[in-house]
Amino acid sequence: LRVEDGLIGTESGNHRLAYGELLAGERIRLELDEGHPVKPVSAYRIVGRPQPRVDIPAKVAGQAVFVHDLRVDGMVHGRVVRPPYAGVDHGPFVGTSLVAVDEGSVAHLPGFIAVVAIGDFVGVVAEREEQAIAAAEALRVEWKPVPTLPDLDDLAMALRANPSIARRVEDRGDVEAALAGSATRLTRRYVWPYQMHGSIGPSCAVADIGPGHARVWAGTQNPHPLRADIARLLDLPEAAVDLVRMEAAGCYGRNCADDVAADAALLSRAVGRPVRVQLTREQEHLWEPKGTAQLMEVDGGLDAAGDAIAYDYQSRYPSNGAPTLALLLTGKVPPVPQVVEMGDRTSIPPYDYANRRVTIHDMPPIVRASWLRGVSALPNTFAHESWIDEAAAAVQVDPVEYRLRYLRDPRARDLVEQTAAEAGWVPRTRWGTEGGEGDILRGRGFAYALYVHSKFPGYGAAWSAWVADVEVNRATGEVAVTRIVNGHDAGLMINPAGVQHQVHGNIVQSISRATREEVRFEAGLPAVRDWGGYPIVGFPDVPPIHTLMVERPDQPPLGAGESASVPSAAAIANAIYDACGIRFREPPFTPEKVKDALAREGMLAPPADQPMPPPAAIAAPPAARRGGRGWKAWLL
């Protein structure tokens, strides 16, 4: 027998049957024979060949339907009024801070239907969207004062002060003896900031709740957990909840999409009609569960020959399992901080140091947090790849060569070597190799990672390596990423074009996270309410991106949704060092941070009427670059 285009037939016969015809309404259970030979890769006609995305034409033409566009018969509109403890999901005040709601303050407004208050959940429903917006703004609500919250001005101190449980995930060799006997001690601290998912469109959902059943349209990335949460919220069996997943703004983990779905469900149940709820931009910025901050500390040692002989790594990562907000605000789940083991992704460095110890400090959340692209792997890799770059600089060895000394995996070595060659990497033993002119310093940095995710010890997704080219402006402190070469090994690529889209998306977002994005806090609460307070990269600042897609059709396919982001920040930080000789260990690398560092080192360019010649180390002519299509290629 042979199967072709979904039809079953014999090698020589003309008669063919569809699977449905063979079943003929019967239920047949077949055991999978794992030993049976499968089609060889050479015979694939679709897998492994680029396929164009079918969604782009409609999106470019404005014809795509998102959850925001959904309209159902009888639908009305809701808005929520959040408590004053923005972005906090644990503590005895959560769900118990509402003092009073004055329905009379809005009952006279046009289109008004209802005010709904359950615990600390407050919402309004009106016939039209603008009427719901007006009612939410006019509603008089009294809350208890927000208690004193942890100070987050000094993230490293706050993370160290947060109670934790130490978990040793690797202990190889004799780290203490190796550190004591090292000729050079490299003790470094790296700090990752709180960041947002930064969805361009505020979250939206529609719910239609009736007696004993519920239908919810949501842009969630987690339909099964959300279905269970809505069932719990409404006291329904899960089978009674129909969750319809629709397109929404990019999420990259978990934003407010689940929260707004639960909001819509509560309001629909209260008024007995379908209700559409959309958050405001301020609510999305303040309340989305953030990508959590992280503190990484390395105590490493080099011997007299410059070899890395000890690596003692510790990471502190607040938990990121934010419950669906309505469950907390209504008291359906207690506001008790939960500790989850999420800080260990890619925590084991890829380099074969003889004496190596890795300790993860599992801790409760400080502010409301959920997984964000790369989770703890991106910060862990930022520390690993920054430290090995610092070690290479300390012994004046080219950073790519130094990595290869300790990289045993042949597949990883191959990717590193191919990526460096593709980028035209020129060996360097000190900063300044790329040269510069006037106020502009140029630099080039390298970083590599195998993204290891899921419950420890986890398993690997795709391999990724970066070569980042940057320009540092000595007058303004601005860092411009001018070109990225990314090597990517995802095994058998089902759709190489789709993998490349993922790689490009990761790179663009990672540049933004490394150079711009940071949630700032006031009195322990998020202080960002709009894009002015949380800038993201724009199209004019997207550099040419060249992707080296390593083809390994004989290997299993690997996840490509996050891997390309993991080496990003380290590659950019290493490139900045290569440009100006200053290490930056706390992203984002904003103009303010860079300018302050340049001033401390006496490298800040003077005013235009007081020209200063560039240091000898940066007087060399800039290296040649290959061209690229920049952001236009990312859209294809």
C-alpha positions in Angstrom: 0.0 0.0 0.0 1.0 3.6 -0.5 -0.4 6.9 0.7 -0.4 9.9 -1.6 -2.2 13.2 -1.1 -4.2 11.7 1.7 -5.5 8.7 -0.4 -4.6 5.1 0.2 -4.0 2.7 -2.8 -1.7 0.0 -4.1 1.5 0.5 -6.0 -0.1 -0.6 -9.3 -3.8 -0.2 -8.8 -6.0 2.8 -9.9 -8.5 2.5 -7.0 -7.8 4.7 -4.1 -9.7 5.3 -0.8 -9.8 8.3 1.6 -9.2 7.6 5.3 -12.9 8.5 6.0 -14.1 5.8 3.6 -12.0 3.2 5.3 -13.4 4.1 8.7 -17.0 4.1 7.5 -18.2 5.5 10.9 -16.3 3.0 13.0 -13.9 3.8 15.8 -10.6 1.9 15.3 -7.7 2.0 17.7 -4.3 1.2 16.1 -1.0 0.8 17.9 1.8 2.8 16.4 4.6 0.6 15.2 7.7 2.7 16.1 10.0 0.3 14.3 8.3 0.6 10.9 10.4 2.6 8.4 9.1 6.0 7.6 9.4 8.1 4.4 13.0 9.2 3.9 13.8 12.9 4.1 14.8 12.8 0.4 11.3 12.0 -0.5 9.7 14.9 1.3 7.8 17.2 -1.1 6.6 19.9 1.4 8.5 19.5 4.6 11.8 21.3 4.4 10.8 23.6 1.6 9.9 27.3 2.1 6.2 28.0 2.1 4.9 31.6 2.0 2.8 32.8 4.9 -0.9 32.8 4.0 -1.8 35.5 6.6 0.4 38.3 5.4 -1.7 39.6 2.5 -4.8 40.1 4.6 -2.8 41.7 7.4 -1.1 44.1 5.0 -4.4 45.0 3.4 -6.1 45.5 6.7 -8.5 42.7 6.1 -7.4 40.3 8.9 -9.9 39.7 11.7 -8.6 40.0 15.2 -10.4 39.5 18.4 -10.7 43.3 18.7 -12.8 43.2 15.5 -15.3 40.6 16.7 -19.0 41.6 16.9 -21.8 39.2 17.9 -25.5 39.8 18.1 -26.7 41.6 21.2 -23.2 42.5 22.2 -22.6 45.4 24.6 -19.4 46.9 25.9 -17.5 46.8 29.2 -14.6 48.5 30.9 -12.8 47.6 34.1 -11.6 49.9 36.9 -8.5 48.4 38.4 -7.4 48.7 42.1 -4.5 51.2 43.0 -2.0 48.4 43.7 -1.1 48.1 40.0 1.0 45.0 39.1 0.8 43.4 42.5 -0.7 39.9 42.9 0.0 38.9 46.4 -0.5 40.2 49.9 -3.6 40.4 52.2 -4.8 43.7 50.6 -5.3 42.0 47.2 -9.0 41.4 46.8 -9.9 43.3 50.0 -9.1 46.9 49.2 -12.4 48.1 47.8 -14.3 50.4 50.2 -17.2 51.7 48.2 -18.6 52.1 44.6 -21.0 54.8 43.8 -23.3 53.5 41.1 -25.2 56.7 41.2 -22.2 58.6 39.8 -22.8 56.9 36.4 -26.4 55.6 36.4 -27.6 58.7 34.6 -25.1 58.4 31.7 -26.3 57.5 28.2 -26.3 53.8 27.5 -25.5 52.8 31.1 -26.4 49.2 31.9 -24.7 48.1 35.1 -21.8 48.4 37.6 -20.4 45.1 38.6 -18.3 44.8 41.9 -17.0 41.5 43.3 -14.3 41.8 45.9 -11.7 44.2 44.2 -13.1 43.5 40.7 -15.0 46.6 39.4 -16.4 47.0 35.9 -19.1 48.9 34.0 -21.3 47.8 31.1 -22.9 50.1 28.6 -24.6 49.8 25.2 -21.8 51.4 23.2 -18.0 51.4 23.6 -17.6 55.1 24.1 -20.4 55.0 26.7 -18.5 52.3 28.7 -15.3 54.4 28.5 -17.1 57.5 29.8 -18.8 55.4 32.6 -15.5 53.9 33.7 -13.9 57.3 33.8 -16.7 58.9 35.8 -17.4 56.1 38.3 -16.5 57.1 41.8 -14.6 54.3 43.6 -13.0 54.4 47.1 -10.1 52.2 47.9 -8.0 51.6 50.9 -4.5 53.1 50.8 -1.8 50.9 49.2 0.5 49.5 51.8 4.3 50.0 51.6 5.8 47.8 48.9 9.4 46.8 48.3 11.6 49.5 46.9 12.7 48.5 43.4 15.0 51.5 42.7 18.0 49.2 43.4 17.1 46.0 41.6 20.1 44.0 42.7 19.5 44.8 46.4 15.8 44.1 46.1 16.5 40.7 44.4 19.0 39.8 47.0 16.7 40.8 49.9 13.8 38.7 48.5 13.5 35.4 50.5 14.7 32.5 48.5 15.6 28.8 48.6 18.9 27.8 47.2 18.8 24.9 44.7 22.1 23.4 43.4 21.7 22.2 39.8 25.3 21.4 39.1 28.5 20.9 41.2 31.4 19.6 39.3 35.0 19.4 40.4 36.3 21.4 43.3 35.2 25.0 42.7 36.5 26.3 46.0 40.0 24.9 45.6 40.2 26.1 42.0 39.1 29.6 42.9 41.6 29.7 45.7 44.4 28.7 43.4 43.5 30.9 40.5 45.9 33.5 39.2 43.2 35.9 38.1 39.8 36.2 39.9 36.9 37.5 37.8 34.0 38.3 40.0 31.2 39.9 38.2 27.6 40.9 38.8 24.9 41.2 36.0 21.4 42.6 36.5 18.5 42.1 34.2 15.6 44.6 34.4 11.8 44.1 34.6 10.5 44.3 31.0 7.1 44.3 29.3 5.7 42.1 26.7 4.9 45.3 25.0 1.9 44.3 22.9 1.1 46.9 20.3 -2.7 46.5 20.8 -4.3 46.5 24.3 -5.8 43.2 25.2 -9.4 42.5 24.2 -12.0 39.7 24.6 -15.6 38.9 24.1 -17.7 36.7 26.4 -21.2 35.3 26.2 -22.2 33.6 29.4 -25.6 31.9 29.9 -27.1 29.5 32.4 -24.7 26.6 32.6 -22.6 27.5 29.7 -20.0 30.0 28.5 -18.4 31.0 25.3 -15.3 33.2 25.3 -13.4 34.6 22.4 -9.8 35.5 23.4 -6.3 36.1 22.0 -4.7 33.9 24.6 -1.6 31.8 24.1 -2.8 29.4 26.8 -6.3 28.3 25.8 -6.5 25.2 28.0 -5.3 26.8 31.3 -7.5 29.8 30.6 -10.5 27.6 30.0 -9.9 26.0 33.4 -9.6 29.4 35.0 -12.8 30.7 33.5 -14.6 27.5 34.6 -13.3 28.1 38.2 -14.2 31.7 38.1 -17.8 31.0 37.0 -18.3 27.8 39.0 -18.8 25.8 35.8 -17.5 22.4 34.7 -14.7 22.8 32.1 -16.8 21.0 29.5 -19.3 23.9 29.7 -16.7 26.5 28.6 -16.2 27.0 24.9 -13.0 28.9 24.4 -12.5 30.3 20.9 -8.9 31.3 20.2 -8.6 34.3 17.9 -5.7 36.4 16.5 -4.6 39.3 18.8 -1.7 41.6 19.3 1.7 39.9 19.7 2.1 38.3 23.1 5.5 36.7 23.3 4.6 34.8 26.5 1.6 36.0 28.5 0.3 39.6 28.5 -3.2 40.7 29.7 -5.1 38.5 27.1 -6.1 36.0 29.8 -7.0 38.7 32.3 -9.3 40.5 29.9 -11.1 37.3 28.9 -11.9 36.7 32.6 -13.1 40.3 32.9 -15.5 39.9 30.0 -16.8 36.6 31.4 -17.7 38.3 34.8 -19.4 41.2 33.1 -21.3 39.0 30.7 -22.6 36.8 33.5 -23.7 39.9 35.4 -25.8 41.4 32.6 -26.8 38.2 30.7 -25.6 39.5 27.3 -22.4 39.1 25.3 -19.9 41.7 26.5 -16.8 43.0 24.8 -14.0 44.3 27.0 -10.9 46.1 25.8 -8.2 47.4 28.2 -6.8 50.9 28.0 -3.2 51.4 27.1 -2.5 52.5 30.7 -4.1 49.3 32.1 -2.1 47.1 29.7 1.2 48.8 30.7 0.5 48.8 34.4 -1.1 45.5 34.9 0.4 43.1 32.3 2.4 40.5 34.2 6.0 41.6 33.5 9.0 39.6 32.3 10.8 39.4 35.6 14.1 40.9 36.7 17.1 38.7 37.5 20.3 38.9 39.4 23.3 36.8 38.1 26.6 36.6 40.0 29.7 34.9 38.7 32.8 34.1 40.7 35.3 32.8 38.2 39.0 32.1 38.1 41.8 31.9 35.5 45.1 30.1 35.9 48.5 31.6 35.0 48.1 30.4 31.4 44.8 32.2 31.0 42.6 29.2 31.1 39.2 29.3 32.8 39.5 26.9 35.7 36.6 27.8 38.0 33.1 29.1 37.4 30.7 29.6 40.4 27.3 30.9 39.1 24.3 32.0 41.1 21.0 33.3 39.8 18.1 35.0 41.6 14.9 34.9 39.6 11.5 35.9 41.1 8.7 33.5 40.2 6.6 34.2 37.2 3.4 32.2 37.6 0.9 35.1 37.8 -2.7 33.8 38.4 -5.4 35.2 36.2 -6.3 38.5 37.7 -10.0 38.1 38.1 -9.5 35.0 40.2 -7.4 37.1 42.7 -9.6 40.2 42.7 -12.8 38.2 43.4 -11.1 36.0 46.0 -11.5 32.8 44.0 -7.8 32.1 44.7 -5.9 33.4 47.7 -3.3 36.1 47.1 -0.5 34.0 48.3 2.9 34.2 46.5 3.8 31.0 44.7 7.4 29.8 44.2 8.0 28.1 40.9 11.3 26.8 39.6 11.7 28.9 36.4 15.1 30.5 37.0 17.2 27.5 35.7 16.6 27.8 32.0 20.0 27.6 30.2 21.6 28.1 33.7 24.3 25.5 33.0 26.9 27.3 30.8 27.8 25.6 27.5 31.5 25.8 28.2 33.4 22.9 29.7 35.1 24.5 32.7 36.8 21.9 34.8 35.3 23.2 38.1 31.8 24.4 37.7 29.0 25.1 40.2 25.5 26.5 39.5 23.0 27.6 42.1 19.5 28.8 41.5 17.8 30.9 44.2 14.1 30.1 43.8 11.9 32.9 45.2 8.4 34.3 45.3 7.4 37.1 42.9 8.1 40.7 43.9 5.7 42.2 41.3 3.2 40.4 39.1 5.2 38.5 36.5 4.8 35.8 33.8 7.0 34.2 31.2 8.4 36.5 28.5 10.3 35.3 25.4 13.5 33.6 26.5 12.3 33.4 30.2 15.4 33.1 32.4 17.5 31.7 29.6 18.1 35.1 28.1 19.5 36.7 31.3 21.4 33.6 32.2 23.0 33.6 28.8 23.7 37.3 29.1 25.8 36.5 32.2 27.5 33.4 30.7 28.4 35.1 27.4 29.4 38.4 29.0 31.7 36.6 31.5 33.5 34.5 28.9 34.0 37.6 26.8 35.5 39.4 29.8 37.8 36.4 30.4 39.0 36.4 26.8 39.7 40.2 27.0 41.6 39.7 30.3 44.0 37.3 28.7 44.0 39.0 25.3 42.7 36.1 23.3 40.1 36.5 20.5 36.6 35.9 22.0 35.6 33.4 19.4 38.8 31.4 19.8 38.4 31.5 23.5 34.9 30.1 23.4 36.0 27.3 21.1 38.6 26.2 23.7 35.7 25.1 26.0 33.0 24.2 23.6 33.0 20.4 23.2 29.7 19.9 21.3 30.7 19.4 17.6 27.4 20.8 16.4 27.8 23.9 18.6 31.4 24.4 17.4 30.3 24.1 13.8 27.6 26.8 14.3 30.1 29.2 16.0 32.7 28.7 13.3 30.1 29.0 10.4 28.6 32.1 11.9 31.9 33.8 12.5 33.0 33.1 9.0 29.6 34.3 7.5 30.0 37.6 9.3 33.6 38.0 8.2 34.9 37.9 11.8 38.4 39.4 12.2 40.2 38.0 15.3 40.7 40.7 17.9 42.6 40.7 21.2 41.7 44.2 22.4 38.9 46.7 21.9 39.0 49.2 19.0 39.6 46.8 16.1 36.6 48.1 14.2 37.8 51.7 14.3 35.7 54.8 14.0 35.6 58.4 13.0 34.6 61.7 14.7 32.2 60.9 17.6 31.4 57.4 16.3 33.1 54.3 17.7 32.5 51.0 16.0 32.5 47.6 17.6 31.6 44.0 16.9 30.5 41.4 19.5 29.8 37.6 19.5 27.6 35.4 21.6 26.3 31.9 21.4 23.6 29.7 23.2 21.8 26.5 23.0 18.4 27.4 24.5 17.6 24.8 27.2 14.0 25.1 28.5 11.2 23.4 30.4 11.5 21.8 33.8 15.1 21.2 34.8 17.2 19.6 33.4 15.0 20.5 30.4 15.9 19.9 26.8 17.3 21.9 24.0 15.6 24.0 21.4 17.5 25.5 18.5 21.1 26.6 18.6 21.8 30.3 17.9 24.9 32.5 17.5 25.1 36.2 17.0 27.6 38.6 15.5 26.4 42.2 16.3 27.8 45.4 14.8 27.2 48.6 16.7 28.1 52.3 16.6 28.5 54.2 19.9 28.1 57.9 19.7 30.6 59.5 22.1 28.6 62.8 22.2 25.1 61.4 22.9 25.7 58.0 24.3 23.4 56.5 21.7 24.1 52.9 20.6 23.0 52.0 17.1 22.9 48.4 16.1 24.0 48.5 12.5 24.0 44.9 11.4 23.2 41.4 12.8 24.5 38.1 11.5 22.7 35.2 13.1 23.5 31.6 12.8 20.6 29.3 13.5 20.5 25.5 13.8 16.9 24.1 14.2 17.5 20.7 12.8 15.0 19.7 10.2 13.1 22.9 9.3 9.5 22.0 8.5 9.1 25.5 6.8 12.4 27.3 6.5 10.6 30.5 5.6 8.7 30.3 8.9 11.8 29.7 10.8 13.4 32.7 9.3 10.4 34.8 10.2 10.8 33.7 13.8 14.5 34.5 13.8 13.9 38.0 12.4 11.2 38.7 14.9 13.4 37.5 17.8 16.2 39.7 16.6 14.1 42.8 16.2 12.5 42.4 19.6 15.8 41.5 21.3 17.5 44.6 20.0 14.7 46.6 21.5 15.0 44.8 24.9 18.7 45.2 25.0 18.9 48.9 24.1 15.7 50.5 25.3 13.3 48.5 27.4 13.0 48.7 31.2 10.0 49.0 33.5 10.6 51.8 36.0 8.9 51.8 39.5 7.7 54.4 41.9 7.0 53.3 45.5 7.2 49.7 44.3 4.5 50.1 41.6 5.1 50.2 37.8 5.4 53.8 36.6 5.0 53.2 32.9 1.6 54.2 31.4 2.3 54.7 27.7 4.9 54.3 25.0 6.6 57.5 26.1 7.6 55.9 29.3 8.5 52.6 27.7 10.1 53.2 24.3 10.5 50.3 21.8 12.5 50.0 18.7 11.0 51.5 15.6 11.4 50.5 11.9 14.0 53.1 11.2 16.3 51.6 13.8 16.0 48.0 12.6 19.4 47.1 11.1 20.1 44.8 8.1 19.7 41.2 9.4 21.5 38.3 7.7 20.5 34.8 8.8 22.6 31.7 8.3 20.1 28.8 8.3 22.1 25.7 9.0 20.4 22.8 7.2 20.3 19.5 9.1 17.4 17.6 7.5 18.7 14.4 9.1 18.2 15.8 12.6 15.0 16.1 14.6 13.2 19.5 14.3 13.8 21.9 17.2 11.8 24.8 18.5 12.7 28.1 16.9 10.3 30.5 18.6 12.7 31.9 21.2 16.2 30.6 20.6 17.5 33.5 18.4 16.7 36.0 21.2 18.8 34.2 23.8 22.4 35.3 22.8 21.2 38.8 21.8 21.9 41.1 24.8 25.4 39.6 25.4 26.4 40.0 21.7 25.3 43.7 21.8 27.1 44.3 25.1 30.2 42.7 23.9 30.1 44.8 20.7 29.8 48.0 22.8 32.8 46.9 24.8 34.7 46.3 21.5 33.8 49.8 20.4 34.7 51.8 23.6 36.4 49.4 26.1 33.6 49.8 28.7 31.6 46.8 30.0 27.9 47.2 30.5 26.4 44.5 32.8 22.9 45.9 33.3 20.6 46.2 30.2 19.1 48.2 28.7 22.1 50.1 27.2 20.4 53.4 27.0 22.0 56.7 26.0 21.9 57.9 29.6 23.8 54.9 30.9 26.3 54.9 28.0 26.9 58.6 28.3 27.5 58.4 32.0 30.0 55.6 31.5 31.9 57.4 28.8 32.1 60.5 31.0 33.5 58.4 33.9 36.2 57.0 31.6 37.0 60.5 30.1 35.8 59.4 26.7 32.8 61.6 26.3 33.1 63.8 23.3 33.5 67.5 24.1 31.2 70.2 22.6 31.5 70.7 18.8 33.7 73.8 19.2 36.3 71.7 21.2 37.2 68.8 18.9 39.1 65.9 20.5 41.1 63.5 18.3 40.0 59.9 18.7 42.2 57.6 20.9 44.8 55.7 18.9 42.9 52.5 19.7 40.0 53.6 17.5 41.8 55.4 14.7 41.9 52.4 12.4 39.6 52.5 9.4 36.2 50.8 9.8 36.0 47.2 8.6 34.0 46.5 5.4 30.4 45.4 5.9 28.1 43.4 3.7 24.9 45.0 2.6 21.4 43.9 3.7 17.7 44.7 3.3 17.1 45.6 6.9 13.6 45.8 8.1 12.1 45.2 4.7 13.4 41.6 4.7 11.7 41.1 8.1 8.4 41.8 6.5 8.7 39.2 3.7 
